[in-house]
Amino acid sequence: MDVKLLAHTPNPEQLVAAAARICYKDVPASQLLQGEEEKLSRSLIEDLFRSGHTSTFEHVSFTFGIDGLSRTASHQLVRHRLASFSQQSQRYVKMSPDPEAVIIPPAIAANPQARELFRESVRHAQEVYRALAEMGIPKEDARFILPHGYSTRLVLTMNARELHHFFSLRLCRRAQWEIHELARRMLALCREAAPVLFGKAGPKCIFGACEEARSCGKPYRDMEELLSD
Ligand SMILES: Cc1cc2nc3c(=O)[nH]c(=O)nc-3n(C[C@H](O)[C@H](O)[C@H](O)COP(=O)(O)OP(=O)(O)OC[C@H]3O[C@@H](n4cnc5c(N)ncnc54)[C@H](O)[C@@H]3O)c2cc1C
């Protein structure tokens, strides 16, 4: 999986702090971005977290380029309705005949018998896909034979409030392993770009309290453990 932060709103923390200042201080809009010290922005953002005034986070967004995610995981990803997506089309793009284009879950990769069975099935599906294309069947129909594990590419944009929500759900140990890994990489990039804004982003076992009906039984100690997992 390859995850890149393609773009984000410039000066995201300064902008969130400016949005908060217009709520709490009598500052003209023309001066909102002037003279805002980094230290002041930090304490303001920390207050916003504490008070739950996180609509201010909606003013900044982050855009990621994602490669090598399975369609199984992308199906979960697109359930996040407040995000924007552009995903490679299987109607227009011919799928690679390379067996490596199908993501193998670690549990299958670690079991030689399961791995061979999986690879054999992928080879067969790819063979049928090619044969259907040669018969003149359109790609949009031939793709019905392809496995869910086929790798896909996406451009994804979320605002910082939605990112917090996404991280709280998908960085839970009980989230599916692939979307968990995606969330982990996205958070690492967000923390680089806006360390204060994402300083308290993560699963509920670290920031709040676990709400899972069936807890994993091994909550993360801290973000260091999660990010190095
Ligand atoms: C561990 C796990 C297991 C899951 N298992 C299943 C499953 O078995 N089957 C399944 O179908 N899905 C499953 N899901 C997906 C889940 O139900 C959500 O669709 C997905 O997590 C997106 O979350 P969301 O709706 O909170 O977030 P988003 O769509 O990102 O929305 C963010 C928030 O905005 C608000 N919001 C958005 N749209 C509306 C709306 N129309 N009305 C009111 N409020 C809104 C809500 O507060 C919501 O939390 C699972 C998710 C997780 C994390």
The ligand as an SDF file (V2000), in Angstrom:
LIG
                    3D

 53 58  0  0  0  0  0  0  0  0999 V2000
  -15.6290   -1.9890   13.2370 C   0  0  0  0  0  0  0  0  0  0  0  0
  -16.6680   -1.6620   12.1940 C   0  0  0  0  0  0  0  0  0  0  0  0
  -17.5440   -2.6340   11.7430 C   0  0  0  0  0  0  0  0  0  0  0  0
  -18.5220   -2.3330   10.7780 C   0  0  0  0  0  0  0  0  0  0  0  0
  -19.3750   -3.3010   10.3460 N   0  0  0  0  0  0  0  0  0  0  0  0
  -20.3280   -3.0080    9.4300 C   0  0  0  0  0  0  0  0  0  0  0  0
  -21.2460   -3.9900    8.9730 C   0  0  0  0  0  0  0  0  0  0  0  0
  -21.2070   -5.1300    9.3760 O   0  0  0  0  0  0  0  0  0  0  0  0
  -22.1840   -3.6390    8.0380 N   0  0  0  0  0  0  0  0  0  0  0  0
  -22.2550   -2.3560    7.5690 C   0  0  0  0  0  0  0  0  0  0  0  0
  -23.1510   -2.0810    6.7290 O   0  0  0  0  0  0  0  0  0  0  0  0
  -21.4000   -1.4100    7.9770 N   0  0  0  0  0  0  0  0  0  0  0  0
  -20.4440   -1.6910    8.8880 C   0  0  0  0  0  0  0  0  0  0  0  0
  -19.5740   -0.7160    9.2980 N   0  0  0  0  0  0  0  0  0  0  0  0
  -19.6630    0.6120    8.6820 C   0  0  0  0  0  0  0  0  0  0  0  0
  -20.3720    1.6270    9.6110 C   0  0  0  0  0  0  0  0  0  0  0  0
  -21.7050    1.2550    9.8520 O   0  0  0  0  0  0  0  0  0  0  0  0
  -20.3590    3.0250    8.9680 C   0  0  0  0  0  0  0  0  0  0  0  0
  -21.0610    3.0110    7.7460 O   0  0  0  0  0  0  0  0  0  0  0  0
  -18.9430    3.5190    8.6790 C   0  0  0  0  0  0  0  0  0  0  0  0
  -18.0850    3.2640    9.7510 O   0  0  0  0  0  0  0  0  0  0  0  0
  -18.9840    5.0170    8.4200 C   0  0  0  0  0  0  0  0  0  0  0  0
  -19.1590    5.6550    9.6750 O   0  0  0  0  0  0  0  0  0  0  0  0
  -20.1570    6.8550    9.9540 P   0  0  0  0  0  0  0  0  0  0  0  0
  -21.4800    6.5830    9.3540 O   0  0  0  0  0  0  0  0  0  0  0  0
  -20.0960    7.1800   11.4050 O   0  0  0  0  0  0  0  0  0  0  0  0
  -19.3100    8.0060    9.3090 O   0  0  0  0  0  0  0  0  0  0  0  0
  -19.4720    9.0610    8.1490 P   0  0  0  0  0  0  0  0  0  0  0  0
  -20.2940    8.6170    7.0000 O   0  0  0  0  0  0  0  0  0  0  0  0
  -18.0480    9.3620    7.9040 O   0  0  0  0  0  0  0  0  0  0  0  0
  -20.2200   10.2450    8.8550 O   0  0  0  0  0  0  0  0  0  0  0  0
  -19.6370   10.9590    9.9630 C   0  0  0  0  0  0  0  0  0  0  0  0
  -20.7150   11.3080   10.9450 C   0  0  0  0  0  0  0  0  0  0  0  0
  -21.6240   12.2140   10.3270 O   0  0  0  0  0  0  0  0  0  0  0  0
  -22.9410   11.9440   10.7890 C   0  0  0  0  0  0  0  0  0  0  0  0
  -23.7660   11.5510    9.6400 N   0  0  0  0  0  0  0  0  0  0  0  0
  -23.3260   11.2640    8.3740 C   0  0  0  0  0  0  0  0  0  0  0  0
  -24.3740   10.9940    7.5740 N   0  0  0  0  0  0  0  0  0  0  0  0
  -25.4870   11.0830    8.3440 C   0  0  0  0  0  0  0  0  0  0  0  0
  -26.8640   10.8920    8.0910 C   0  0  0  0  0  0  0  0  0  0  0  0
  -27.3370   10.5460    6.9060 N   0  0  0  0  0  0  0  0  0  0  0  0
  -27.7230   11.0730    9.1060 N   0  0  0  0  0  0  0  0  0  0  0  0
  -27.2960   11.4310   10.3380 C   0  0  0  0  0  0  0  0  0  0  0  0
  -25.9880   11.6130   10.6440 N   0  0  0  0  0  0  0  0  0  0  0  0
  -25.0900   11.4590    9.6650 C   0  0  0  0  0  0  0  0  0  0  0  0
  -22.8420   10.8180   11.8180 C   0  0  0  0  0  0  0  0  0  0  0  0
  -22.6930   11.3940   13.0990 O   0  0  0  0  0  0  0  0  0  0  0  0
  -21.5660   10.1230   11.4320 C   0  0  0  0  0  0  0  0  0  0  0  0
  -20.9420    9.4300   12.4940 O   0  0  0  0  0  0  0  0  0  0  0  0
  -18.6050   -1.0050   10.2500 C   0  0  0  0  0  0  0  0  0  0  0  0
  -17.7080   -0.0300   10.7100 C   0  0  0  0  0  0  0  0  0  0  0  0
  -16.7420   -0.3370   11.6690 C   0  0  0  0  0  0  0  0  0  0  0  0
  -15.7870    0.7400   12.1180 C   0  0  0  0  0  0  0  0  0  0  0  0
  1  2  1  0
  2  3  1  0
  2 52  2  0
  3  4  2  0
  4  5  1  0
  4 50  1  0
  5  6  2  0
  6  7  1  0
  6 13  1  0
  7  8  2  0
  7  9  1  0
  9 10  1  0
 10 11  2  0
 10 12  1  0
 12 13  2  0
 13 14  1  0
 14 15  1  0
 14 50  1  0
 15 16  1  0
 16 17  1  0
 16 18  1  0
 18 19  1  0
 18 20  1  0
 20 21  1  0
 20 22  1  0
 22 23  1  0
 23 24  1  0
 24 25  2  0
 24 26  1  0
 24 27  1  0
 27 28  1  0
 28 29  2  0
 28 30  1  0
 28 31  1  0
 31 32  1  0
 32 33  1  0
 33 34  1  0
 33 48  1  0
 34 35  1  0
 35 36  1  0
 35 46  1  0
 36 37  1  0
 36 45  1  0
 37 38  2  0
 38 39  1  0
 39 40  1  0
 39 45  2  0
 40 41  1  0
 40 42  2  0
 42 43  1  0
 43 44  2  0
 44 45  1  0
 46 47  1  0
 46 48  1  0
 48 49  1  0
 50 51  2  0
 51 52  1  0
 52 53  1  0
M  END
$$$$
